[in-house]
Amino acid sequence: MEIALLREGEPVVVNVHTYAGVGVITKLAKGKAVIRLKRPTVVYDNMNVALSRRVGQRWRLCAYGSIA
Protein backbone atom coordinates (compact mmCIF):
# COMPACT_ATOMS: atom_id res chain seq x y z
CA MET A 1 0.00 0.00 0.00
CA GLU A 2 1.39 3.38 -1.01
CA ILE A 3 0.93 6.25 1.45
CA ALA A 4 0.28 9.71 -0.03
CA LEU A 5 2.33 12.75 1.00
CA LEU A 6 1.06 15.15 3.63
CA ARG A 7 -0.99 18.03 2.26
CA GLU A 8 -2.22 21.41 3.43
CA GLY A 9 -5.56 21.38 5.25
CA GLU A 10 -5.11 17.79 6.42
CA PRO A 11 -5.86 17.03 10.09
CA VAL A 12 -3.05 15.31 12.01
CA VAL A 13 -2.41 14.11 15.54
CA VAL A 14 0.71 15.76 16.95
CA ASN A 15 2.77 14.11 19.70
CA VAL A 16 5.38 16.33 21.36
CA HIS A 17 6.97 15.06 24.57
CA THR A 18 3.87 14.18 26.69
CA TYR A 19 1.39 16.26 24.66
CA ALA A 20 -0.93 14.60 22.16
CA GLY A 21 -3.41 16.78 20.31
CA VAL A 22 -5.08 17.46 17.00
CA GLY A 23 -3.91 20.07 14.52
CA VAL A 24 -4.29 21.08 10.89
CA ILE A 25 -1.41 21.52 8.46
CA THR A 26 -1.50 25.13 7.28
CA LYS A 27 1.72 25.29 5.24
CA LEU A 28 4.18 22.81 3.72
CA ALA A 29 7.51 23.78 2.18
CA LYS A 30 10.91 22.09 1.75
CA GLY A 31 10.43 19.37 4.36
CA LYS A 32 8.90 21.72 6.95
CA ALA A 33 5.29 21.93 8.08
CA VAL A 34 3.40 24.66 9.90
CA ILE A 35 0.64 23.12 12.01
CA ARG A 36 -2.13 25.00 13.80
CA LEU A 37 -3.03 23.18 17.01
CA LYS A 38 -6.57 23.20 18.40
CA ARG A 39 -5.15 23.53 21.92
CA PRO A 40 -1.83 25.34 22.36
CA THR A 41 1.15 23.70 24.03
CA VAL A 42 4.64 24.74 25.05
CA VAL A 43 7.47 23.49 22.85
CA TYR A 44 11.18 24.20 22.71
CA ASP A 45 13.73 23.99 19.92
CA ASN A 46 14.98 20.48 19.14
CA MET A 47 12.07 18.68 20.86
CA ASN A 48 11.05 15.51 19.03
CA VAL A 49 7.65 15.43 17.35
CA ALA A 50 5.61 12.68 15.68
CA LEU A 51 2.67 13.14 13.29
CA SER A 52 -0.12 10.65 12.72
CA ARG A 53 -2.74 10.79 9.99
CA ARG A 54 -6.05 9.07 9.44
CA VAL A 55 -5.72 5.90 7.33
CA GLY A 56 -9.01 4.06 7.12
CA GLN A 57 -10.49 3.98 10.61
CA ARG A 58 -7.17 4.38 12.48
CA TRP A 59 -4.47 6.96 13.14
CA ARG A 60 -1.12 5.85 11.70
CA LEU A 61 2.34 7.29 12.27
CA CYS A 62 3.30 9.10 9.06
CA ALA A 63 6.12 11.51 9.94
CA TYR A 64 8.57 12.45 12.66
CA GLY A 65 11.16 15.13 13.21
CA SER A 66 12.12 17.92 15.57
CA ILE A 67 10.92 21.43 16.37
CA ALA A 68 12.93 24.08 14.51
PDB file of N, CA, C and O in Angstrom:
ATOM      1  N   MET A   1       0.843  -1.173   0.000  1.00  0.00           N
ATOM      2  CA  MET A   1       0.000   0.000   0.000  1.00  0.00           C
ATOM      3  C   MET A   1       0.892   1.240   0.000  1.00  0.00           C
ATOM      4  O   MET A   1       1.801   1.364   0.821  1.00  0.00           O
ATOM      5  N   GLU A   2       0.624   2.140  -0.915  1.00  0.00           N
ATOM      6  CA  GLU A   2       1.390   3.383  -1.010  1.00  0.00           C
ATOM      7  C   GLU A   2       0.700   4.468  -0.201  1.00  0.00           C
ATOM      8  O   GLU A   2      -0.510   4.664  -0.315  1.00  0.00           O
ATOM      9  N   ILE A   3       1.472   5.171   0.616  1.00  0.00           N
ATOM     10  CA  ILE A   3       0.932   6.249   1.446  1.00  0.00           C
ATOM     11  C   ILE A   3       1.199   7.573   0.753  1.00  0.00           C
ATOM     12  O   ILE A   3       2.324   7.843   0.333  1.00  0.00           O
ATOM     13  N   ALA A   4       0.159   8.407   0.633  1.00  0.00           N
ATOM     14  CA  ALA A   4       0.283   9.706  -0.026  1.00  0.00           C
ATOM     15  C   ALA A   4       1.050  10.683   0.865  1.00  0.00           C
ATOM     16  O   ALA A   4       1.118  10.500   2.080  1.00  0.00           O
ATOM     17  N   LEU A   5       1.621  11.709   0.261  1.00  0.00           N
ATOM     18  CA  LEU A   5       2.333  12.748   0.999  1.00  0.00           C
ATOM     19  C   LEU A   5       1.363  13.585   1.819  1.00  0.00           C
ATOM     20  O   LEU A   5       0.171  13.644   1.517  1.00  0.00           O
ATOM     21  N   LEU A   6       1.878  14.230   2.854  1.00  0.00           N
ATOM     22  CA  LEU A   6       1.062  15.151   3.627  1.00  0.00           C
ATOM     23  C   LEU A   6       0.625  16.306   2.735  1.00  0.00           C
ATOM     24  O   LEU A   6       1.312  16.648   1.773  1.00  0.00           O
ATOM     25  N   ARG A   7      -0.521  16.905   3.057  1.00  0.00           N
ATOM     26  CA  ARG A   7      -0.995  18.030   2.255  1.00  0.00           C
ATOM     27  C   ARG A   7      -1.624  19.092   3.164  1.00  0.00           C
ATOM     28  O   ARG A   7      -2.063  18.802   4.277  1.00  0.00           O
ATOM     29  N   GLU A   8      -1.654  20.303   2.666  1.00  0.00           N
ATOM     30  CA  GLU A   8      -2.220  21.414   3.435  1.00  0.00           C
ATOM     31  C   GLU A   8      -3.707  21.175   3.685  1.00  0.00           C
ATOM     32  O   GLU A   8      -4.418  20.660   2.822  1.00  0.00           O
ATOM     33  N   GLY A   9      -4.164  21.554   4.871  1.00  0.00           N
ATOM     34  CA  GLY A   9      -5.562  21.385   5.249  1.00  0.00           C
ATOM     35  C   GLY A   9      -5.874  20.025   5.845  1.00  0.00           C
ATOM     36  O   GLY A   9      -7.008  19.778   6.256  1.00  0.00           O
ATOM     37  N   GLU A  10      -4.894  19.141   5.899  1.00  0.00           N
ATOM     38  CA  GLU A  10      -5.110  17.791   6.418  1.00  0.00           C
ATOM     39  C   GLU A  10      -5.017  17.785   7.948  1.00  0.00           C
ATOM     40  O   GLU A  10      -4.083  18.363   8.504  1.00  0.00           O
ATOM     41  N   PRO A  11      -5.963  17.147   8.633  1.00  0.00           N
ATOM     42  CA  PRO A  11      -5.861  17.029  10.089  1.00  0.00           C
ATOM     43  C   PRO A  11      -4.820  15.976  10.462  1.00  0.00           C
ATOM     44  O   PRO A  11      -4.706  14.945   9.799  1.00  0.00           O
ATOM     45  N   VAL A  12      -4.063  16.240  11.529  1.00  0.00           N
ATOM     46  CA  VAL A  12      -3.048  15.315  12.011  1.00  0.00           C
ATOM     47  C   VAL A  12      -3.076  15.290  13.536  1.00  0.00           C
ATOM     48  O   VAL A  12      -3.494  16.254  14.177  1.00  0.00           O
ATOM     49  N   VAL A  13      -2.627  14.183  14.103  1.00  0.00           N
ATOM     50  CA  VAL A  13      -2.406  14.107  15.543  1.00  0.00           C
ATOM     51  C   VAL A  13      -0.933  14.395  15.774  1.00  0.00           C
ATOM     52  O   VAL A  13      -0.063  13.782  15.157  1.00  0.00           O
ATOM     53  N   VAL A  14      -0.664  15.332  16.669  1.00  0.00           N
ATOM     54  CA  VAL A  14       0.706  15.762  16.951  1.00  0.00           C
ATOM     55  C   VAL A  14       1.092  15.257  18.338  1.00  0.00           C
ATOM     56  O   VAL A  14       0.378  15.495  19.313  1.00  0.00           O
ATOM     57  N   ASN A  15       2.224  14.559  18.421  1.00  0.00           N
ATOM     58  CA  ASN A  15       2.766  14.106  19.702  1.00  0.00           C
ATOM     59  C   ASN A  15       4.094  14.814  19.924  1.00  0.00           C
ATOM     60  O   ASN A  15       5.044  14.627  19.164  1.00  0.00           O
ATOM     61  N   VAL A  16       4.151  15.633  20.979  1.00  0.00           N
ATOM     62  CA  VAL A  16       5.377  16.332  21.356  1.00  0.00           C
ATOM     63  C   VAL A  16       5.575  16.096  22.844  1.00  0.00           C
ATOM     64  O   VAL A  16       4.763  16.527  23.663  1.00  0.00           O
ATOM     65  N   HIS A  17       6.660  15.407  23.192  1.00  0.00           N
ATOM     66  CA  HIS A  17       6.968  15.057  24.571  1.00  0.00           C
ATOM     67  C   HIS A  17       5.764  14.315  25.158  1.00  0.00           C
ATOM     68  O   HIS A  17       5.494  13.197  24.720  1.00  0.00           O
ATOM     69  N   THR A  18       5.030  14.867  26.119  1.00  0.00           N
ATOM     70  CA  THR A  18       3.871  14.179  26.688  1.00  0.00           C
ATOM     71  C   THR A  18       2.555  14.690  26.115  1.00  0.00           C
ATOM     72  O   THR A  18       1.497  14.165  26.462  1.00  0.00           O
ATOM     73  N   TYR A  19       2.590  15.686  25.259  1.00  0.00           N
ATOM     74  CA  TYR A  19       1.389  16.261  24.657  1.00  0.00           C
ATOM     75  C   TYR A  19       0.950  15.452  23.445  1.00  0.00           C
ATOM     76  O   TYR A  19       1.770  15.067  22.611  1.00  0.00           O
ATOM     77  N   ALA A  20      -0.338  15.201  23.358  1.00  0.00           N
ATOM     78  CA  ALA A  20      -0.928  14.596  22.157  1.00  0.00           C
ATOM     79  C   ALA A  20      -2.194  15.378  21.846  1.00  0.00           C
ATOM     80  O   ALA A  20      -3.106  15.440  22.670  1.00  0.00           O
ATOM     81  N   GLY A  21      -2.254  15.972  20.669  1.00  0.00           N
ATOM     82  CA  GLY A  21      -3.405  16.778  20.306  1.00  0.00           C
ATOM     83  C   GLY A  21      -3.588  16.832  18.805  1.00  0.00           C
ATOM     84  O   GLY A  21      -2.734  16.391  18.036  1.00  0.00           O
ATOM     85  N   VAL A  22      -4.721  17.383  18.408  1.00  0.00           N
ATOM     86  CA  VAL A  22      -5.075  17.457  16.995  1.00  0.00           C
ATOM     87  C   VAL A  22      -4.711  18.826  16.449  1.00  0.00           C
ATOM     88  O   VAL A  22      -4.858  19.843  17.126  1.00  0.00           O
ATOM     89  N   GLY A  23      -4.232  18.833  15.206  1.00  0.00           N
ATOM     90  CA  GLY A  23      -3.906  20.073  14.521  1.00  0.00           C
ATOM     91  C   GLY A  23      -4.205  19.946  13.042  1.00  0.00           C
ATOM     92  O   GLY A  23      -4.558  18.871  12.558  1.00  0.00           O
ATOM     93  N   VAL A  24      -4.062  21.048  12.332  1.00  0.00           N
ATOM     94  CA  VAL A  24      -4.293  21.077  10.887  1.00  0.00           C
ATOM     95  C   VAL A  24      -3.046  21.657  10.236  1.00  0.00           C
ATOM     96  O   VAL A  24      -2.522  22.671  10.697  1.00  0.00           O
ATOM     97  N   ILE A  25      -2.570  21.031   9.181  1.00  0.00           N
ATOM     98  CA  ILE A  25      -1.410  21.521   8.461  1.00  0.00           C
ATOM     99  C   ILE A  25      -1.821  22.764   7.683  1.00  0.00           C
ATOM    100  O   ILE A  25      -2.721  22.713   6.845  1.00  0.00           O
ATOM    101  N   THR A  26      -1.154  23.881   7.966  1.00  0.00           N
ATOM    102  CA  THR A  26      -1.498  25.134   7.284  1.00  0.00           C
ATOM    103  C   THR A  26      -0.522  25.482   6.172  1.00  0.00           C
ATOM    104  O   THR A  26      -0.875  26.196   5.234  1.00  0.00           O
ATOM    105  N   LYS A  27       0.730  24.970   6.274  1.00  0.00           N
ATOM    106  CA  LYS A  27       1.715  25.287   5.237  1.00  0.00           C
ATOM    107  C   LYS A  27       2.759  24.178   5.172  1.00  0.00           C
ATOM    108  O   LYS A  27       3.222  23.685   6.200  1.00  0.00           O
ATOM    109  N   LEU A  28       3.120  23.798   3.963  1.00  0.00           N
ATOM    110  CA  LEU A  28       4.177  22.814   3.718  1.00  0.00           C
ATOM    111  C   LEU A  28       5.181  23.404   2.747  1.00  0.00           C
ATOM    112  O   LEU A  28       4.806  23.958   1.714  1.00  0.00           O
ATOM    113  N   ALA A  29       6.475  23.284   3.085  1.00  0.00           N
ATOM    114  CA  ALA A  29       7.514  23.778   2.176  1.00  0.00           C
ATOM    115  C   ALA A  29       8.863  23.185   2.554  1.00  0.00           C
ATOM    116  O   ALA A  29       9.284  23.278   3.707  1.00  0.00           O
ATOM    117  N   LYS A  30       9.540  22.578   1.590  1.00  0.00           N
ATOM    118  CA  LYS A  30      10.912  22.089   1.747  1.00  0.00           C
ATOM    119  C   LYS A  30      11.122  21.238   2.990  1.00  0.00           C
ATOM    120  O   LYS A  30      12.080  21.461   3.730  1.00  0.00           O
ATOM    121  N   GLY A  31      10.259  20.279   3.233  1.00  0.00           N
ATOM    122  CA  GLY A  31      10.427  19.372   4.358  1.00  0.00           C
ATOM    123  C   GLY A  31      10.003  19.930   5.700  1.00  0.00           C
ATOM    124  O   GLY A  31      10.237  19.297   6.730  1.00  0.00           O
ATOM    125  N   LYS A  32       9.380  21.109   5.714  1.00  0.00           N
ATOM    126  CA  LYS A  32       8.901  21.719   6.950  1.00  0.00           C
ATOM    127  C   LYS A  32       7.397  21.908   6.867  1.00  0.00           C
ATOM    128  O   LYS A  32       6.847  22.177   5.800  1.00  0.00           O
ATOM    129  N   ALA A  33       6.742  21.761   8.013  1.00  0.00           N
ATOM    130  CA  ALA A  33       5.289  21.935   8.075  1.00  0.00           C
ATOM    131  C   ALA A  33       4.954  22.939   9.164  1.00  0.00           C
ATOM    132  O   ALA A  33       5.576  22.950  10.226  1.00  0.00           O
ATOM    133  N   VAL A  34       3.971  23.778   8.894  1.00  0.00           N
ATOM    134  CA  VAL A  34       3.404  24.665   9.900  1.00  0.00           C
ATOM    135  C   VAL A  34       2.053  24.071  10.265  1.00  0.00           C
ATOM    136  O   VAL A  34       1.200  23.868   9.401  1.00  0.00           O
ATOM    137  N   ILE A  35       1.864  23.793  11.553  1.00  0.00           N
ATOM    138  CA  ILE A  35       0.641  23.122  12.011  1.00  0.00           C
ATOM    139  C   ILE A  35      -0.048  24.000  13.036  1.00  0.00           C
ATOM    140  O   ILE A  35       0.577  24.469  13.987  1.00  0.00           O
ATOM    141  N   ARG A  36      -1.339  24.219  12.839  1.00  0.00           N
ATOM    142  CA  ARG A  36      -2.131  24.995  13.798  1.00  0.00           C
ATOM    143  C   ARG A  36      -2.819  24.011  14.734  1.00  0.00           C
ATOM    144  O   ARG A  36      -3.647  23.207  14.306  1.00  0.00           O
ATOM    145  N   LEU A  37      -2.470  24.082  16.014  1.00  0.00           N
ATOM    146  CA  LEU A  37      -3.034  23.180  17.009  1.00  0.00           C
ATOM    147  C   LEU A  37      -4.364  23.701  17.527  1.00  0.00           C
ATOM    148  O   LEU A  37      -4.562  24.910  17.646  1.00  0.00           O
ATOM    149  N   LYS A  38      -5.277  22.781  17.835  1.00  0.00           N
ATOM    150  CA  LYS A  38      -6.567  23.198  18.396  1.00  0.00           C
ATOM    151  C   LYS A  38      -6.395  23.709  19.814  1.00  0.00           C
ATOM    152  O   LYS A  38      -7.062  24.659  20.224  1.00  0.00           O
ATOM    153  N   ARG A  39      -5.485  23.068  20.575  1.00  0.00           N
ATOM    154  CA  ARG A  39      -5.151  23.528  21.918  1.00  0.00           C
ATOM    155  C   ARG A  39      -3.654  23.808  21.955  1.00  0.00           C
ATOM    156  O   ARG A  39      -2.858  22.938  21.603  1.00  0.00           O
ATOM    157  N   PRO A  40      -3.258  25.002  22.373  1.00  0.00           N
ATOM    158  CA  PRO A  40      -1.830  25.343  22.356  1.00  0.00           C
ATOM    159  C   PRO A  40      -1.040  24.525  23.376  1.00  0.00           C
ATOM    160  O   PRO A  40      -1.592  24.046  24.366  1.00  0.00           O
ATOM    161  N   THR A  41       0.245  24.376  23.124  1.00  0.00           N
ATOM    162  CA  THR A  41       1.152  23.699  24.032  1.00  0.00           C
ATOM    163  C   THR A  41       2.500  24.408  23.997  1.00  0.00           C
ATOM    164  O   THR A  41       2.782  25.180  23.080  1.00  0.00           O
ATOM    165  N   VAL A  42       3.312  24.147  24.982  1.00  0.00           N
ATOM    166  CA  VAL A  42       4.644  24.743  25.052  1.00  0.00           C
ATOM    167  C   VAL A  42       5.639  23.785  24.414  1.00  0.00           C
ATOM    168  O   VAL A  42       5.687  22.604  24.760  1.00  0.00           O
ATOM    169  N   VAL A  43       6.431  24.298  23.482  1.00  0.00           N
ATOM    170  CA  VAL A  43       7.474  23.488  22.852  1.00  0.00           C
ATOM    171  C   VAL A  43       8.765  24.298  22.829  1.00  0.00           C
ATOM    172  O   VAL A  43       8.750  25.528  22.862  1.00  0.00           O
ATOM    173  N   TYR A  44       9.872  23.583  22.772  1.00  0.00           N
ATOM    174  CA  TYR A  44      11.183  24.205  22.712  1.00  0.00           C
ATOM    175  C   TYR A  44      11.911  23.699  21.480  1.00  0.00           C
ATOM    176  O   TYR A  44      11.555  22.659  20.926  1.00  0.00           O
ATOM    177  N   ASP A  45      12.924  24.428  21.051  1.00  0.00           N
ATOM    178  CA  ASP A  45      13.733  23.989  19.915  1.00  0.00           C
ATOM    179  C   ASP A  45      14.310  22.609  20.185  1.00  0.00           C
ATOM    180  O   ASP A  45      14.661  22.274  21.316  1.00  0.00           O
ATOM    181  N   ASN A  46      14.401  21.821  19.130  1.00  0.00           N
ATOM    182  CA  ASN A  46      14.985  20.480  19.142  1.00  0.00           C
ATOM    183  C   ASN A  46      14.171  19.429  19.886  1.00  0.00           C
ATOM    184  O   ASN A  46      14.677  18.330  20.112  1.00  0.00           O
ATOM    185  N   MET A  47      12.925  19.720  20.276  1.00  0.00           N
ATOM    186  CA  MET A  47      12.067  18.680  20.858  1.00  0.00           C
ATOM    187  C   MET A  47      11.610  17.759  19.739  1.00  0.00           C
ATOM    188  O   MET A  47      11.347  18.215  18.626  1.00  0.00           O
ATOM    189  N   ASN A  48      11.514  16.470  20.027  1.00  0.00           N
ATOM    190  CA  ASN A  48      11.046  15.510  19.035  1.00  0.00           C
ATOM    191  C   ASN A  48       9.536  15.597  18.874  1.00  0.00           C
ATOM    192  O   ASN A  48       8.809  15.855  19.833  1.00  0.00           O
ATOM    193  N   VAL A  49       9.077  15.378  17.651  1.00  0.00           N
ATOM    194  CA  VAL A  49       7.653  15.431  17.351  1.00  0.00           C
ATOM    195  C   VAL A  49       7.308  14.282  16.409  1.00  0.00           C
ATOM    196  O   VAL A  49       8.112  13.901  15.558  1.00  0.00           O
ATOM    197  N   ALA A  50       6.105  13.737  16.569  1.00  0.00           N
ATOM    198  CA  ALA A  50       5.614  12.685  15.679  1.00  0.00           C
ATOM    199  C   ALA A  50       4.233  13.092  15.172  1.00  0.00           C
ATOM    200  O   ALA A  50       3.427  13.637  15.927  1.00  0.00           O
ATOM    201  N   LEU A  51       3.960  12.827  13.895  1.00  0.00           N
ATOM    202  CA  LEU A  51       2.667  13.143  13.288  1.00  0.00           C
ATOM    203  C   LEU A  51       1.972  11.861  12.870  1.00  0.00           C
ATOM    204  O   LEU A  51       2.591  10.963  12.299  1.00  0.00           O
ATOM    205  N   SER A  52       0.689  11.786  13.156  1.00  0.00           N
ATOM    206  CA  SER A  52      -0.120  10.652  12.722  1.00  0.00           C
ATOM    207  C   SER A  52      -1.258  11.175  11.875  1.00  0.00           C
ATOM    208  O   SER A  52      -1.791  12.254  12.131  1.00  0.00           O
ATOM    209  N   ARG A  53      -1.631  10.401  10.857  1.00  0.00           N
ATOM    210  CA  ARG A  53      -2.740  10.789   9.992  1.00  0.00           C
ATOM    211  C   ARG A  53      -3.759   9.674   9.958  1.00  0.00           C
ATOM    212  O   ARG A  53      -3.475   8.533  10.322  1.00  0.00           O
ATOM    213  N   ARG A  54      -4.949  10.024   9.517  1.00  0.00           N
ATOM    214  CA  ARG A  54      -6.048   9.073   9.440  1.00  0.00           C
ATOM    215  C   ARG A  54      -5.868   8.189   8.203  1.00  0.00           C
ATOM    216  O   ARG A  54      -5.809   8.691   7.080  1.00  0.00           O
ATOM    217  N   VAL A  55      -5.782   6.879   8.410  1.00  0.00           N
ATOM    218  CA  VAL A  55      -5.717   5.901   7.326  1.00  0.00           C
ATOM    219  C   VAL A  55      -6.807   4.886   7.626  1.00  0.00           C
ATOM    220  O   VAL A  55      -6.692   4.095   8.562  1.00  0.00           O
ATOM    221  N   GLY A  56      -7.856   4.913   6.831  1.00  0.00           N
ATOM    222  CA  GLY A  56      -9.010   4.056   7.117  1.00  0.00           C
ATOM    223  C   GLY A  56      -9.685   4.535   8.390  1.00  0.00           C
ATOM    224  O   GLY A  56     -10.054   5.704   8.500  1.00  0.00           O
ATOM    225  N   GLN A  57      -9.846   3.638   9.348  1.00  0.00           N
ATOM    226  CA  GLN A  57     -10.493   3.982  10.615  1.00  0.00           C
ATOM    227  C   GLN A  57      -9.492   4.225  11.744  1.00  0.00           C
ATOM    228  O   GLN A  57      -9.897   4.376  12.896  1.00  0.00           O
ATOM    229  N   ARG A  58      -8.194   4.265  11.436  1.00  0.00           N
ATOM    230  CA  ARG A  58      -7.170   4.379  12.481  1.00  0.00           C
ATOM    231  C   ARG A  58      -6.211   5.534  12.204  1.00  0.00           C
ATOM    232  O   ARG A  58      -6.080   6.001  11.073  1.00  0.00           O
ATOM    233  N   TRP A  59      -5.548   5.980  13.268  1.00  0.00           N
ATOM    234  CA  TRP A  59      -4.474   6.963  13.143  1.00  0.00           C
ATOM    235  C   TRP A  59      -3.175   6.207  12.994  1.00  0.00           C
ATOM    236  O   TRP A  59      -2.882   5.324  13.800  1.00  0.00           O
ATOM    237  N   ARG A  60      -2.388   6.531  11.980  1.00  0.00           N
ATOM    238  CA  ARG A  60      -1.123   5.851  11.704  1.00  0.00           C
ATOM    239  C   ARG A  60       0.027   6.853  11.689  1.00  0.00           C
ATOM    240  O   ARG A  60      -0.098   7.955  11.156  1.00  0.00           O
ATOM    241  N   LEU A  61       1.150   6.451  12.284  1.00  0.00           N
ATOM    242  CA  LEU A  61       2.339   7.289  12.267  1.00  0.00           C
ATOM    243  C   LEU A  61       2.753   7.537  10.820  1.00  0.00           C
ATOM    244  O   LEU A  61       2.892   6.591  10.046  1.00  0.00           O
ATOM    245  N   CYS A  62       2.952   8.801  10.448  1.00  0.00           N
ATOM    246  CA  CYS A  62       3.300   9.100   9.059  1.00  0.00           C
ATOM    247  C   CYS A  62       4.538   9.972   8.932  1.00  0.00           C
ATOM    248  O   CYS A  62       5.129  10.038   7.855  1.00  0.00           O
ATOM    249  N   ALA A  63       4.949  10.642  10.006  1.00  0.00           N
ATOM    250  CA  ALA A  63       6.118  11.509   9.936  1.00  0.00           C
ATOM    251  C   ALA A  63       6.666  11.764  11.337  1.00  0.00           C
ATOM    252  O   ALA A  63       5.945  11.683  12.331  1.00  0.00           O
ATOM    253  N   TYR A  64       7.950  12.070  11.387  1.00  0.00           N
ATOM    254  CA  TYR A  64       8.572  12.448  12.657  1.00  0.00           C
ATOM    255  C   TYR A  64       9.697  13.427  12.359  1.00  0.00           C
ATOM    256  O   TYR A  64      10.187  13.512  11.233  1.00  0.00           O
ATOM    257  N   GLY A  65      10.094  14.159  13.383  1.00  0.00           N
ATOM    258  CA  GLY A  65      11.158  15.132  13.205  1.00  0.00           C
ATOM    259  C   GLY A  65      11.395  15.885  14.497  1.00  0.00           C
ATOM    260  O   GLY A  65      11.152  15.355  15.581  1.00  0.00           O
ATOM    261  N   SER A  66      11.866  17.112  14.392  1.00  0.00           N
ATOM    262  CA  SER A  66      12.115  17.918  15.575  1.00  0.00           C
ATOM    263  C   SER A  66      11.627  19.341  15.336  1.00  0.00           C
ATOM    264  O   SER A  66      11.466  19.782  14.198  1.00  0.00           O
ATOM    265  N   ILE A  67      11.397  20.043  16.435  1.00  0.00           N
ATOM    266  CA  ILE A  67      10.925  21.427  16.374  1.00  0.00           C
ATOM    267  C   ILE A  67      12.099  22.312  15.961  1.00  0.00           C
ATOM    268  O   ILE A  67      13.190  22.216  16.523  1.00  0.00           O
ATOM    269  N   ALA A  68      11.863  23.170  14.976  1.00  0.00           N
ATOM    270  CA  ALA A  68      12.930  24.078  14.514  1.00  0.00           C
ATOM    271  C   ALA A  68      12.659  25.479  14.998  1.00  0.00           C
ATOM    272  O   ALA A  68      13.437  26.391  14.717  1.00  0.00           O
TER     273      ALA A  68
END
